[in-house]
Amino acid sequence: MEVNAKEFSNDEITVTYDPCKCVLSGICAKELSNVFSKSIIPWINLDNTETQRIINQIKRCPSGALKYHLNKKIQAS
């Protein structure tokens, strides 16, 4: 695990951000501003759109600073 990585989660997805890799292109904030913000803290709000839209945007990250994994829901027996 990278020391400077940041993690953001909701029930469906966890997004990690590595500021050491980020090239500050701003693509995430320009194309999905209701999730990724340049001026609001926390700057990633995963509750503002569908999970698939977040995944699609992360795949467009030119530096690879944004990564994700889907959270497994525990089902009661």
ROSE-4610 file (N, C-alpha, C; in Angstrom, 1 decimal, always signed):
// ROSE-4610
residu = [M/M/M/E/E/E/V/V/V/N/N/N/A/A/A/K/K/K/E/E/E/F/F/F/S/S/S/N/N/N/D/D/D/E/E/E/I/I/I/T/T/T/V/V/V/T/T/T/Y/Y/Y/D/D/D/P/P/P/C/C/C/K/K/K/C/C/C/V/V/V/L/L/L/S/S/S/G/G/G/I/I/I/C/C/C/A/A/A/K/K/K/E/E/E/L/L/L/S/S/S/N/N/N/V/V/V/F/F/F/S/S/S/K/K/K/S/S/S/I/I/I/I/I/I/P/P/P/W/W/W/I/I/I/N/N/N/L/L/L/D/D/D/N/N/N/T/T/T/E/E/E/T/T/T/Q/Q/Q/R/R/R/I/I/I/I/I/I/N/N/N/Q/Q/Q/I/I/I/K/K/K/R/R/R/C/C/C/P/P/P/S/S/S/G/G/G/A/A/A/L/L/L/K/K/K/Y/Y/Y/H/H/H/L/L/L/N/N/N/K/K/K/K/K/K/I/I/I/Q/Q/Q/A/A/A/S/S/S]
num = [1/1/1/2/2/2/3/3/3/4/4/4/5/5/5/6/6/6/7/7/7/8/8/8/9/9/9/10/10/10/11/11/11/12/12/12/13/13/13/14/14/14/15/15/15/16/16/16/17/17/17/18/18/18/19/19/19/20/20/20/21/21/21/22/22/22/23/23/23/24/24/24/25/25/25/26/26/26/27/27/27/28/28/28/29/29/29/30/30/30/31/31/31/32/32/32/33/33/33/34/34/34/35/35/35/36/36/36/37/37/37/38/38/38/39/39/39/40/40/40/41/41/41/42/42/42/43/43/43/44/44/44/45/45/45/46/46/46/47/47/47/48/48/48/49/49/49/50/50/50/51/51/51/52/52/52/53/53/53/54/54/54/55/55/55/56/56/56/57/57/57/58/58/58/59/59/59/60/60/60/61/61/61/62/62/62/63/63/63/64/64/64/65/65/65/66/66/66/67/67/67/68/68/68/69/69/69/70/70/70/71/71/71/72/72/72/73/73/73/74/74/74/75/75/75/76/76/76/77/77/77]
x = [+0.8/+0.0/+0.9/+0.5/+1.3/+1.0/+2.0/+1.9/+1.0/+1.1/+0.3/-1.1/-1.5/-2.8/-3.9/-5.0/-6.2/-7.3/-8.2/-9.3/-10.7/-11.6/-13.0/-13.9/-14.9/-15.8/-17.3/-18.1/-19.5/-19.9/-21.2/-21.6/-21.1/-21.0/-20.7/-19.3/-18.5/-17.2/-16.2/-15.0/-13.9/-13.0/-12.7/-11.8/-10.5/-9.4/-8.1/-7.5/-6.8/-6.1/-4.7/-3.8/-2.4/-1.8/-1.7/-1.3/+0.1/+1.0/+2.3/+2.3/+1.2/+1.1/+0.3/-0.5/-1.4/-0.6/-1.0/-0.4/-1.3/-2.3/-3.2/-3.8/-4.2/-4.8/-6.2/-6.8/-8.2/-9.3/-9.0/-10.0/-11.1/-10.8/-11.9/-12.8/-12.3/-13.2/-13.9/-13.3/-14.0/-15.1/-14.9/-15.9/-16.9/-16.6/-17.5/-17.5/-17.8/-17.7/-18.6/-19.6/-20.5/-19.9/-18.8/-18.1/-16.7/-16.0/-14.6/-14.6/-14.1/-14.1/-12.7/-12.4/-11.1/-11.2/-12.4/-12.5/-13.2/-13.9/-14.7/-13.9/-13.9/-13.3/-14.5/-14.5/-13.6/-13.9/-12.8/-12.9/-13.5/-13.7/-14.4/-15.6/-16.8/-18.0/-18.7/-18.6/-19.1/-20.6/-21.3/-22.8/-23.5/-22.8/-23.4/-23.7/-23.4/-23.8/-23.7/-24.0/-24.0/-22.6/-22.4/-21.1/-20.5/-21.2/-20.7/-20.1/-20.7/-20.2/-18.8/-18.7/-17.4/-16.4/-16.7/-15.7/-15.3/-16.2/-15.8/-14.9/-15.1/-14.3/-12.9/-12.8/-11.5/-10.7/-11.3/-10.6/-10.0/-10.5/-10.0/-8.8/-8.5/-7.4/-6.1/-5.4/-4.2/-3.0/-3.0/-1.8/-1.9/-3.1/-3.4/-3.4/-3.5/-3.6/-4.9/-6.0/-7.3/-7.4/-7.8/-8.1/-9.4/-9.9/-11.2/-11.2/-12.1/-12.5/-13.9/-14.7/-16.1/-16.1/-16.9/-17.1/-18.0/-17.7/-18.5/-19.5/-20.8/-21.8/-22.0/-22.0/-22.1/-23.6/-24.0/-25.4/-25.6/-26.7/-27.1/-27.5/-27.1/-27.5/-28.9]
y = [-1.2/+0.0/+1.2/+2.2/+3.4/+4.4/+5.0/+5.8/+7.0/+7.7/+8.9/+8.7/+7.4/+7.2/+7.6/+8.1/+8.6/+7.6/+7.4/+6.4/+7.0/+6.7/+7.2/+6.1/+5.9/+4.7/+5.1/+4.2/+4.2/+2.7/+2.4/+1.0/+0.1/+0.8/+0.0/+0.0/+1.1/+1.2/+1.9/+1.6/+2.3/+2.9/+4.1/+4.8/+5.2/+5.0/+5.4/+6.5/+7.4/+8.5/+8.6/+8.5/+8.6/+10.0/+11.0/+12.3/+12.3/+11.3/+11.3/+10.9/+10.3/+9.9/+10.9/+11.7/+12.6/+13.7/+13.9/+14.9/+16.2/+16.2/+17.4/+17.8/+16.9/+17.2/+17.8/+17.4/+18.0/+17.3/+16.2/+15.5/+15.0/+14.5/+14.0/+15.1/+16.2/+17.3/+18.0/+18.1/+18.7/+17.8/+16.5/+15.6/+15.0/+15.0/+14.5/+15.3/+16.6/+17.6/+17.3/+16.6/+16.3/+15.2/+14.6/+13.6/+14.1/+14.6/+15.1/+16.6/+17.2/+18.7/+19.2/+20.4/+21.0/+21.9/+22.2/+23.2/+22.8/+21.6/+21.2/+20.0/+20.0/+18.9/+18.2/+16.9/+16.0/+16.2/+16.1/+16.4/+15.3/+14.1/+13.0/+12.7/+12.8/+12.5/+11.4/+10.2/+9.0/+8.9/+9.7/+9.5/+10.4/+11.2/+12.1/+11.6/+10.3/+9.7/+8.2/+7.5/+6.1/+5.6/+4.4/+3.8/+3.6/+3.1/+2.9/+4.1/+5.3/+6.6/+6.9/+6.6/+6.8/+5.9/+4.6/+3.7/+4.1/+4.6/+5.0/+6.2/+7.1/+8.3/+7.9/+7.0/+6.6/+5.9/+5.2/+4.6/+5.6/+6.8/+7.9/+8.7/+8.4/+9.1/+8.8/+9.9/+9.7/+9.2/+9.5/+9.1/+7.8/+7.3/+6.1/+6.5/+7.7/+8.1/+7.7/+7.6/+7.1/+5.6/+4.9/+3.4/+3.1/+2.0/+1.6/+0.1/-0.3/-1.7/-1.7/-2.7/-2.8/-3.5/-3.0/-3.5/-4.7/-5.7/-6.9/-6.7/-7.0/-6.9/-8.2/-8.2/-9.4/-9.7/-10.9/-11.4/-12.2/-11.9/-12.7/-14.1/-15.1/-16.5/-16.8]
z = [+0.0/+0.0/+0.0/-0.8/-0.9/+0.2/+0.8/+2.0/+1.8/+0.6/+0.4/-0.3/-0.4/-1.0/-0.1/-0.7/+0.0/-0.4/+0.5/+0.2/+0.5/-0.5/-0.3/-0.6/+0.2/+0.0/+0.2/-0.4/-0.1/+0.0/-0.1/+0.1/-1.1/-2.3/-3.5/-4.0/-3.7/-4.4/-3.4/-3.5/-2.8/-3.9/-3.8/-4.7/-4.0/-4.6/-4.0/-4.9/-4.3/-5.0/-4.5/-5.4/-5.1/-5.6/-4.7/-5.1/-5.7/-5.4/-6.0/-7.5/-7.9/-9.3/-10.1/-9.5/-10.2/-10.9/-12.2/-13.1/-13.1/-12.3/-12.2/-13.5/-14.4/-15.6/-15.4/-14.4/-14.1/-14.9/-15.6/-16.4/-15.5/-14.3/-13.4/-13.0/-12.6/-12.2/-13.3/-14.5/-15.7/-16.2/-16.2/-16.9/-15.9/-14.6/-13.6/-12.4/-12.5/-11.4/-10.2/-10.4/-9.3/-8.3/-8.8/-7.9/-7.5/-8.5/-8.3/-8.3/-7.2/-7.1/-6.8/-7.4/-7.1/-5.9/-5.4/-4.3/-3.1/-3.1/-1.9/-1.3/+0.1/+0.8/+1.5/+1.4/+0.7/-0.8/-1.6/-3.0/-3.9/-3.3/-4.0/-3.2/-3.8/-3.2/-4.0/-3.6/-4.4/-4.4/-3.6/-3.5/-4.5/-5.3/-6.2/-7.6/-7.9/-9.2/-9.1/-10.2/-10.2/-10.2/-9.6/-9.6/-10.9/-11.9/-13.2/-13.9/-13.6/-14.1/-13.5/-12.2/-11.5/-12.0/-12.2/-12.8/-14.2/-15.0/-16.4/-16.3/-15.4/-15.2/-14.7/-13.8/-13.2/-14.4/-15.2/-16.3/-17.3/-17.3/-18.1/-17.5/-16.2/-15.5/-16.2/-16.8/-17.6/-16.8/-15.5/-14.7/-13.9/-13.8/-13.0/-11.5/-11.1/-9.7/-9.1/-9.9/-9.3/-9.7/-8.7/-8.8/-8.0/-8.3/-7.6/-7.4/-6.5/-6.4/-5.8/-6.2/-5.8/-4.4/-3.6/-2.2/-2.3/-1.5/-1.5/-0.3/-0.7/+0.3/+1.0/+2.3/+3.1/+3.2/+2.8/+2.9/+4.1/+4.7/+5.9/+5.6/+6.4/+6.1/+6.5]
